[in-house]
Amino acid sequence: MANKFINTQFDLNTTNAKAVYTCPAETVGLVKSIQCFNVSTGTVSVTAAITDDTDSTTYSFSKRALGSGTTTDLVTALKVFEESDILKLTATGANFITGTMAILEQDRS
């Protein structure tokens, strides 16, 4: 079982749910942090959700309102993603939220 630390960046350029991470085949993804930054002059809310591949249902797990020029972490405890689970982020304003995620992937093969 190999461990691989990755980081990935995102730009929420739409107000629709945006897939920002999909857990690879034969892998468990441990999402440590989802750091979001609001570049706008107003308040923007961000919601994090997981689409569970086993039942194709999306479950929200975090929501934060970010004031102008502020940052937050949407993860308060480690989130476990199984093969093909998808992390989706939704913002109330387009082109205002950018960020980075820290993830540990464990190969199950």
N, C-alpha and C positions, 0 to 999 in steps of 0.2 A: 504494500500500500504506500504509494508515493504522495508526499505533501508538496503543494505548490502554492506560494503566496502570490496573489495578483492584485493589481489595482486597476480600476477602470474609471474613466471620466464620463460625465454626461452633461448635456445641455437640453433643458426642457423647452424646446422650441414650438410646442403646441400645448393646448389645454386638454387634449385627449390623453388617455393613459399611454405612457411610452414604456416599452420593454427596454430595460437597461442592463439586464443580466439574465441569461438562460443557463441553467446548470448543465454541463456537458454529460454525455452518455457515460455510464459506469463511474459516476463521480458524486460525491457529496460536497456541497458548497456551504461553507460556514461564513456568513456575512457578519463581519465584526463592526463595520461602521458604514453609514451613508451620510457623508458630510454635504450639506446643502448651503449655498450662499445666494442671497438675494441681491442682484445688481440693480434693481429698480429703485425708484424714489418713493414707492408706496409699499403697503403690506401685501404679501403673496402667501397663500396657504399651499402646502405640499402634503400629499397623501402617498404612503407607501403601501403596496399590496403584493401578495403572492398568488399566482395562478398555480394551483396544485394540479400537476399532470395526472394524478390518479383519478380525479373526478372532474377535471376541467372547470373547476369553480375558482373564482377569485375572492380572496379574503383580505380585507384591509387590516393593517396592524399598527399603523402610526400616522398621525396627522399633526403638523405644526404650522403655526402662522409666523412668518418671518417678517420683521420690520425692515425698512430700507437699510441696506448695507450690513445686515446681520447674518450670522451663520448658526446652524444647528445640526445635531446628529439625530437622524430619524430612528436609530437603533438604540434601545435601552438595555437590551440583552441579546446575546448571540442568536442569530436566526439560522435555522438549518434548512437548506434547499436540497431536495433529492433530484435525481436525474430528470431532466426536462422541465422542472419547475421554473417559473418565470417571475422575476422581480419587475414590478411595474411602478412607475412614479407618475403622479398627476399633479399639475400646478394650476392654480386659478388664473394665472396670467402667462402668456407665451413669451419666450425669450428673456425671462428674468431670473430663472434659477439655473445655476450651474453647480457642479459638484464632483466628488470623487468617492469611490467605495473601496474598502479593504476587505478582501475575501481570501479565505484559505480553502483550496480545493484538495480533497482527498480522493485519490484514484482507488476504486473498489475492485479493479481487475487483478 
